[in-house]
Structures are given as C-alpha cells and as structure tokens.
Amino acid sequence: MKVWIGILLGFAIVLLAGFLICLIGAFDVAAVSPPSKMETRIANFALKRSVARRAPRIANPMTASPEVWRAGLSHFKENCVMCHGAPGVDESEFSQGLNPPAPDLTLAAIQKMSDGELFWIVSNGIRMTGMPAFSPTHKPEEVWKIVSFVRHLPELTDEEQKALSAGMDEKTHHGESGSEMPGKEDTGTAPPVTPKK
C-alpha cells in the first residue's frame, strides 16, 4: 500500500512541477529555440506510439505505377515539397523556420514506416509540428497516391525532379529586388521577380 501511495505522490509532484513551469512561463515556446534532448525523445516516443496505435493496418491499395506517381507528384508539389524538399529539390526558405524541422522523406526511418502509418500521418497531420491534416481537402485515394509517391521519392527521375522544382526558384525574396519590404508601401503593382542564384 505504501508503495502505491509513493508512486501516486511522485506522479502528483511531477504534474504539479509541470503545471508550475507552464504557469510562470518558464517553458520556451519560441520556434527559434531548439527542443531539449528529453523533449525530443518524449515527443518522438509519443508520436511513434500514437501513430502505430491509430494507423490502418492495410497496404496501399494504389498499385505503384507511373500514372499513380504522376498524380502523387502533382499533390506533393502543391502541398509538400516546400517543407520537405526532395532529392535534387531544396525546400523553401520558410521551412527553415519550422521547429521541429520537416523530415527528409527519403530517410530510412520514414521509408520503413508502414503504408498505413504514412497514410494516417498525411491524412491527420501532427499537431504542434507544422504538419497539416490533408483529409479535409483530399479524398482517401488522393492521399494514397501521395503515399505511393513518398515511397518513390528515393528513385526520382531527372524529369520528376525538374517537375517538382519548376517555379520554386522564381518567387520574389523579401528585399532582394531592391524594393521596399512587402507591406511597407502599396504601389498597386507587383514587385519584380529576382531569380535565385
């Protein structure tokens, strides 16, 4: 009985300490502050267990084929490449401010996830990471095509790399054109586009 009381008391102390840390604002929520090793370990552990518990245990119903990859590439270019990048395609500038950073989807840790786990993540997103849920805007078959394309990422062709990077380096960068920062002065015309070097 004393053991259980001690465990409950210890648990209550940890909860109270966590509450006090939040109450006094000691927990730094700034995206520029890297998370501690303990925070990273706890978050990764919770993420893996949560996804494993909720992901459907089925294989991708979309057969891997050039047609499916083309459809997946279209969705990936529109929604994913700016944060995750791809082989031969850099992510956008704003993604460098994400904390935690969007993972490289060609990594073994990502590629060894089950189809169901990838489907669940793309469909539902991961809160407090910048990873949005795509189920409100995409049909399940479209999400499965994205999953198929994610599997195909390590083997991208030169043509697919060009398709993903098309337009990525043509966006205007703040201040690089020599004009005022956006929002400083409304002239009614779009600022000139400065190619990335």
C-alpha positions as CSV (number, residue, x, y, z in Angstrom):
1,M,0.0,0.0,0.0
2,K,2.8,2.4,0.9
3,V,4.4,1.7,-2.5
4,W,1.3,2.8,-4.3
5,I,0.9,5.9,-2.2
6,G,4.6,6.8,-3.0
7,I,4.0,6.2,-6.8
8,L,0.9,8.4,-6.8
9,L,2.6,11.1,-4.7
10,G,5.5,11.1,-7.1
11,F,3.2,11.3,-10.1
12,A,1.3,14.2,-8.4
13,I,4.6,16.1,-7.8
14,V,5.7,15.7,-11.4
15,L,2.3,17.0,-12.6
16,L,2.5,19.9,-10.2
17,A,6.0,20.8,-11.3
18,G,4.9,20.7,-14.9
19,F,1.9,23.0,-14.2
20,L,4.1,25.5,-12.3
21,I,6.6,25.6,-15.2
22,C,3.8,26.4,-17.5
23,L,2.2,28.8,-15.1
24,I,5.2,31.0,-14.7
25,G,6.0,30.9,-18.4
26,A,9.3,29.1,-18.0
27,F,8.6,26.8,-20.9
28,D,10.0,28.5,-24.0
29,V,7.6,28.0,-27.0
30,A,9.7,30.1,-29.5
31,A,10.3,28.3,-32.7
32,V,13.9,29.5,-32.8
33,S,14.7,27.7,-29.6
34,P,15.8,24.1,-30.2
35,P,14.0,21.5,-28.1
36,S,15.9,19.7,-25.3
37,K,17.0,16.1,-25.8
38,M,14.4,15.0,-23.3
39,E,11.6,16.9,-25.1
40,T,12.7,15.4,-28.4
41,R,12.8,11.9,-27.0
42,I,9.4,12.1,-25.3
43,A,7.8,13.7,-28.4
44,N,9.2,11.1,-30.8
45,F,8.2,8.3,-28.5
46,A,4.7,9.6,-28.1
47,L,4.4,10.2,-31.9
48,K,5.5,6.7,-32.8
49,R,3.2,5.0,-30.3
50,S,0.2,7.2,-31.2
51,V,0.6,6.6,-35.0
52,A,1.2,2.9,-34.5
53,R,-2.0,2.6,-32.5
54,R,-4.2,4.6,-34.9
55,A,-2.9,3.8,-38.4
56,P,-4.8,1.4,-40.5
57,R,-3.1,-2.0,-40.9
58,I,-3.5,-2.2,-44.7
59,A,-1.3,-2.0,-47.7
60,N,-1.6,0.9,-50.2
61,P,-4.5,0.0,-52.5
62,M,-2.9,2.1,-55.2
63,T,-0.6,0.0,-57.4
64,A,2.8,1.6,-57.8
65,S,2.9,2.9,-61.4
66,P,4.0,5.9,-63.4
67,E,0.3,7.1,-63.5
68,V,-0.1,6.9,-59.8
69,W,3.3,8.6,-59.3
70,R,2.3,11.5,-61.6
71,A,-0.8,12.1,-59.7
72,G,1.1,11.9,-56.4
73,L,3.8,14.2,-57.7
74,S,1.1,16.8,-58.5
75,H,-0.2,16.8,-54.9
76,F,3.3,16.6,-53.5
77,K,4.4,19.6,-55.4
78,E,1.4,21.6,-54.4
79,N,1.4,20.7,-50.7
80,C,4.7,19.0,-49.5
81,V,7.9,19.9,-51.4
82,M,8.1,23.4,-49.9
83,C,8.6,22.0,-46.5
84,H,10.1,18.5,-47.1
85,G,12.1,19.1,-50.2
86,A,13.0,16.1,-52.4
87,P,16.1,14.6,-54.0
88,G,17.6,17.4,-56.1
89,V,14.9,19.9,-54.9
90,D,15.5,22.2,-52.0
91,E,12.7,23.1,-49.6
92,S,11.5,26.7,-49.4
93,E,13.0,29.3,-47.2
94,F,10.1,29.5,-44.8
95,S,10.5,25.8,-44.0
96,Q,13.9,26.6,-42.4
97,G,11.9,28.2,-39.5
98,L,10.0,25.1,-38.7
99,N,10.7,23.6,-35.3
100,P,10.8,20.7,-35.4
101,P,12.0,20.7,-39.0
102,A,10.1,18.8,-41.6
103,P,11.9,15.5,-42.1
104,D,13.6,14.3,-45.2
105,L,11.1,11.8,-46.5
106,T,13.8,9.7,-48.2
107,L,15.3,8.8,-44.8
108,A,15.2,5.1,-43.8
109,A,13.2,5.9,-40.7
110,I,10.4,7.3,-42.9
111,Q,10.6,4.8,-45.7
112,K,10.4,1.8,-43.2
113,M,7.1,3.1,-41.8
114,S,4.0,1.1,-43.0
115,D,1.8,2.3,-45.7
116,G,-1.0,2.7,-43.1
117,E,1.2,4.9,-40.9
118,L,2.2,7.2,-43.8
119,F,-1.5,7.4,-44.8
120,W,-2.5,8.2,-41.3
121,I,0.1,11.0,-40.9
122,V,-0.8,12.6,-44.2
123,S,-4.5,12.3,-43.5
124,N,-4.5,13.6,-39.9
125,G,-1.3,15.7,-39.6
126,I,0.8,16.0,-36.5
127,R,-0.1,18.8,-34.1
128,M,2.5,21.3,-33.0
129,T,4.9,20.4,-35.8
130,G,3.6,22.3,-38.8
131,M,2.4,19.1,-40.5
132,P,-1.2,19.8,-41.6
133,A,-4.0,17.3,-42.0
134,F,-4.9,16.6,-45.6
135,S,-8.1,14.6,-45.1
136,P,-10.2,17.8,-45.0
137,T,-9.1,18.7,-48.5
138,H,-8.1,15.4,-50.1
139,K,-10.0,12.2,-50.9
140,P,-8.5,9.0,-49.4
141,E,-7.4,7.8,-52.9
142,E,-5.5,11.1,-53.4
143,V,-3.8,10.5,-50.0
144,W,-2.8,7.0,-51.1
145,K,-1.3,8.4,-54.2
146,I,0.8,10.8,-52.1
147,V,1.9,7.8,-50.0
148,S,2.9,6.0,-53.2
149,F,4.9,9.0,-54.4
150,V,6.6,9.3,-51.0
151,R,7.7,5.7,-51.5
152,H,9.0,6.6,-54.9
153,L,11.0,9.7,-53.7
154,P,14.4,7.9,-53.3
155,E,14.2,6.9,-57.0
156,L,13.1,10.2,-58.6
157,T,14.0,10.6,-62.3
158,D,15.6,13.8,-63.6
159,E,12.3,14.7,-65.3
160,E,10.4,14.3,-61.9
161,Q,13.0,16.5,-60.2
162,K,12.5,19.2,-62.8
163,A,8.8,19.0,-62.5
164,L,9.0,19.4,-58.7
165,S,11.4,22.3,-58.8
166,A,9.7,24.2,-61.6
167,G,8.7,27.6,-60.2
168,M,10.4,27.0,-56.9
169,D,13.3,29.5,-57.6
170,E,11.2,32.1,-59.3
171,K,9.5,33.6,-56.2
172,T,10.4,37.1,-55.1
173,H,12.5,37.2,-52.0
174,H,11.9,39.9,-49.4
175,G,14.2,42.9,-50.1
176,E,16.4,41.2,-52.7
177,S,14.8,43.1,-55.6
178,G,15.9,46.4,-54.1
179,S,12.3,47.4,-53.5
180,E,10.6,48.1,-50.2
181,M,9.7,45.2,-48.0
182,P,6.2,43.9,-48.7
183,G,3.6,45.8,-46.7
184,K,5.7,48.9,-46.4
185,E,4.3,50.7,-49.4
186,D,1.4,49.7,-51.6
187,T,2.2,50.9,-55.2
188,G,-0.5,48.8,-56.8
189,T,2.0,46.8,-58.9
190,A,3.7,43.6,-58.2
191,P,7.5,43.8,-57.3
192,P,9.9,42.5,-59.9
193,V,10.9,38.9,-59.7
194,T,14.6,38.2,-58.9
195,P,15.9,34.7,-59.8
196,K,17.6,32.8,-57.1
197,K,21.3,32.5,-57.5
